[in-house]
Structures are given as C-alpha cells and as structure tokens.
Amino acid sequence: MNNPKVSIVIQTYGRAEYLKGLIESVRFSTPQGAYEFVIVSSDLPESEKIKRLSQQSDVNLILADARKEWQLRKKSSCYYLNLGIKNSKKEWVFLINDDMRFDENWYKEFTKLLSNPDNSNVGMIIVSSHLGEVKHGYRIKKLGQTKKGDGPWKDLYLSDFCIMKKSVLEEIGFYDEKLDWFVLGVDTSLAVEFLTNKDTIISDKIKIDHFIAEENRDANTEDGFTDFHYLLRKWDAWCKKNDCQYTWRPGVKPYTIPNRVKSFLKKQRNIMRFYKKYILSKISAI
C-alpha cells in the first residue's frame, strides 16, 4: 500500500498547548492528504482552543458535551472515542491522547509495514509509546496468550495505542462503552483476536511519545476495579460459550460486596477531592 490514509482521532478537553504540539508533529511527519484529524472536544465553544481548531482545514471538529472547569466528564471515555471513529472518513483509524507527539518517521514505517505482502491480513497494528517517559518504559506490553478451540496459543498484547482498520472497529462493535477507560487496550486486543479473522501486528518502529499530562487528569475519576471485573466477566463468559481461552489475569481484588463498596467509596472520595481542589483554587485566586 503506497499511500495509506489514516484518521487521527483525538478525544480532548483543555491541554491546548499539548494538542497544538501533537497536531504540529502530525503535519510535520505525514504527507498532506494522507491524514485527517477527527477531534472530539468537550471544551466550551467560545474558548480560544475551539476557535483556533475550527479554522483549520484538516480538522474535523466535533463538539460533544461541553463542560466547564468544575464539571467532570459526562460519559464514558469510550463514548467520545466511538463518536470520533464513526465520523472518520479514512480506511485506518489511529486513536491518540491529546498529550502525545508523533515520531518523524512514523508514517514511513506505517507505509513500509503495509507494503509487506506478509501483512496483507492485518487489522490492528500495536505501536511503541511512552518513548520520553523512562518510568513507563519503551512500551509494547505482552499480557498473556489466547487460544481458539484446538488452535495454537498466540501472544496477547496491550493495544492502548494502535492503528486499526475502520472496518475492523465496525466488526467488533466499536469500543465497549460500558468500560470507562481502564483495560480498554485489553478489551480491544481480545475483541480483534476472538471476533475477527484479522491479524494483530506488533511494531516497534512506529513510535509515538506520551507526555502523560497532569492537566485535567483528575477530572475523570475512573473506576478501575469495576472496569477490570466487567472485562473479566464479559470475556470469561464469551470464551466458555465459544471454546476459547485467554491467560491474562490482573491482580485485582475479588468482586465481593465489601470490595465493591470500598471501590464505590474510593471513587466518591476522588470526586470530592476534585471539587475540593477546584474550590480551593478559586479561593486562593481571590
């Protein structure tokens, strides 16, 4: 494939300077016409960030659930990702956080991978991330293995950051909106392996950097305990019914009533901390 077309889908709120740097890195590294930005933003329409984005010809801007700085995210993160995917127009979809940067050679390596006849059945390409964050490592993470019926065991990788065919996303039913954010990459990897006949390819040459910005990170208050157990129940039941297996088992506490109550209370405390932080910041600004 000489000139693959890709939709860069970004869910964003705040982080205007990070997003600006991300957009510039794509424009610098990617041929004009080979990409589009699909940006799903919850920023206020009158913000400078939205005014700037709305004037850019390569940006398909979607305003979804605008919120003020004291408001938490209104829906599951997957809802906004799916909104971007469904409005994308290219064959390939690359879901990216708004605090990332593209390596200057990413598109060249992407094209080279797709030009290899051995990769003609690829549906998902898992890429290298966190290049500048030493504490997170050069991240291509193996999680376990999968098995279909009497077939061979295959390695299972985390797909937090991957390039996928839009047709594959449609085939798996897009991202599961019952998940908020945690284990999204595990769920996607299992879905592609079990629900499609497409290959997953690991690429350590397609690289993106992740700054892991603290800005607005506390406005999500995700519930990891609930997400992990939802995923386990979902795929355990599916595999039992369809004669499949997977070996990934995270070290989360059992799904007992006491642990569920503790998880709920922890989330409520995180929400209260968010509002307390906001109130204190306004008081200090007086």
N, C-alpha and C positions, 0 to 999 in steps of 0.2 A: 504494500500500500504506500504510494508515493507521497500523498498529501492528506493524511487523516484529519478529519475535522472533529473538534472537541469543544464541548460546552463546559466552561469553568463555573461551577455552581457554588455560590458562597452565601451562607446564612450570616447576617451581621447585625450588630447593634453597638453603637459607639465605635471606639477604636478607629477613628477616622484616619489617623496617620498610618497605622498599621495597614489598613485596607489600601490606602494610597500607594504604599510601598509594594504591596502584593500586586496590584494592578500594573504598576510600572515594571515589575520583574517579568510578568507575563508578556507584556508588549515588547520588552527587550529581547526575550528569548524565543518568541513564537512568530512565525510568518503571519503577516496580515491576511485575514481571510480564513486562516486555519482554526480560529477560535472565536468564541463569543463569551462574554460574561453574563451569567444569569445571577443577579444579586437580589436576594430576598432580605429586605431590611425591615426592622421594627422601629427605626428611627422616626422622629417626628417629620412630617412632610416639609415643614418650614425650616428645618435645620440646614446649615451650610453644607453638610455632608451630602444630603439628598439633593440639594440644588446643584451641586457640582456633578454628582453622578448622573443626574437627569439630562445633562448637556453632553454626555459622552456617547458617541455613535456606536461604539462596540459594546455598550452596556444595555442589557435588557433588565430594567429595574422593576422589581415587584415590591410594593408596599404592603406589608402584612402585619396587622395587629400593632400599630404604632403605640409605643408606651413612653411614659415619662420616666425620669431617672429614679423615681421612688417606686416604680412598678416592677414586679417580677415578670419573667417570661410567661405568656398566657397559655401556651400549648406545648406539647411535646416537641423537642427539637426535631424529631423525625417528620413532624407535620410540615415544618418550614423547608426541610430538605426535599421532601416529596413535591412541594409546591414548585420549587425550582426545577426539579427534574421534569415534571410534567409540562413546564413552559420552555424547556430546552429544545433546540432545533437540530443539533448535530448528532452524528452516529454514536460518538463516545461522550461519556459524562465523567468529569473529574470533580469530586466533592472536596472542597477545601475550606479550612478555617480562615477567618479573616485576619489572623495574625501569623501568616505564613509568607514565604518567599519561594520562587521557583529558581532552581539551578539553571544556569545559562545554557546548558546542553540537554535539558530535559526533553525538548521536542525532537531533537535529533535522535536521541536514544529511543524515544517512543516510536518514531518512524522506522528506525532500524529493526526494532523488535517485531513490528507488524509486517515488515518486508520479508521476514524469515518464513519460508513455506511451512516449517515445522510448527509455527504458531497460528496456523490458519483457523483453528477452532477456539481461539482464546475468547473468553467472555469477561474476564477480570484480570487486571494487572495490579499487583500489590507493589507499591513503590517504597523507596527509602525515605525516612523522615527524621526529624529532630537532629539534623546534622550539626547545628550550632549549640545544642543543649547537651553537654557532655554527660550530665547526670542521668539523662534519659537514654543515652546510647544511640548508636547507629541503628535505627530501629526497623528491622524486619523480624518479627517475633513469631517463632513457632510455638503453637499452643498444645498440639496433640496430634491425633490422627482420626481419619474417618474410614468407614468401610461400608460398601453397598453389597448386601447379600453375601455371595461366595466370592466376591471380587477381592482384590488386594487392598491392604491398608495403604492409605495415602496421607501425606503430611497435611496438617491443618494449620494455617497461618492467620494471624490477626490482620484484618483488612480495614483498619481505621482510615487509611488514606490509600485509595485505589482509583484506577481508571476502569470504568465499566461500559460495556455496550448498553445503550439505552434499551435495546430490545431485551437484554438480559434482566435489567431492572424491571421492565414491564412483566417479564415472565415470572419473576419471583414475587410480584405484587408490590413492588417498591419497598421502601423501608417500613418496618413494623412500627406503627405509631403508638402501640402500647408500650414500647420502650421509650424512655426519655432521652438518655444519652449513653449510659454505661452499656457495655457489651454489644454495642451496635456493630463493631467490627467482627465479633464472633458470630453474631446472628447472620450477617451478610455472607461470611465465608461458608457457613453451614448451608445457607439457602442456595447459593450458587452450586455447591457440590451435590446437594441432595435433590434440588428441584429442577436442575437443568442438566444438559449434556455437554455444557461448555467447560473449557479448561481454565484453571487459575494458574497464572504465571507470576513468579516472583522476580522482580527486577531490582538489583542493587545499583543500577546505572541511571535510572530515572529518579531524580533526587529533588526533594523539597525540604526547606528549612522551616522549623516551627519555633516561634519565639515564646509561646505559651504566656501570652499577656495576662497580667492580673486584672486589668481593667474589665469590669463587668462580669468577672468570673464568679463572684459571689451572688449574682442576681439570678442564678439558675436553680440552685438548691436541689440538685438531682438526688434521687433516692437509689443509691447503688444496690442496696440489699434487695429491694423489690425487683429491680431490673434483672439482676443475676438469677433470682429464683424463678421469675417469669420465663426467662430463656430456657433454663434447665427443664422446667415442667413442659414447656412447649416442644422442645426437641426430643426429650425422653419419650413423650407420648407418640410423636411422629415416627421416631425410629422403631419403636416397638410395633407399630402398625405396619411399617413398610420394610421390615427386615434390614435395618441399617444400624450402624453403631458409630459412636464417637467417644474419644477418650478424655476430652477436656473436662476437668472438674476443678473449679475455683475454690479457694479456701474461704468460703463464706459460712457463716453460722447457719445452723438448721432452720428450716422455715416453721418454727414453733410459734405459738401465740405470744409467749413472752418476748421472743426475739423480734416478732413483727411489731409489737407495742414499742419496744425500745427503738426500732428503726423509725417508726412514726414520730415518736417524741424527739428523736435526734433531728429529723427534718424540720419539725416545728421550731426547735431551738435555732437552727440555721436561719430560718425565715425571720425570727425575732432579732437575731444578730444583724441581719441585713438592714432591717428597719431602724435598729438602734444606731448602726453606723451612719445611716443616712441622716437621721435626726441630729446626731452629734456634729456631723459635718456642717449642717445648716446653722446650728447654734454657734459653732466656732467661727463661722463666716460673718456673724453679726458684729 
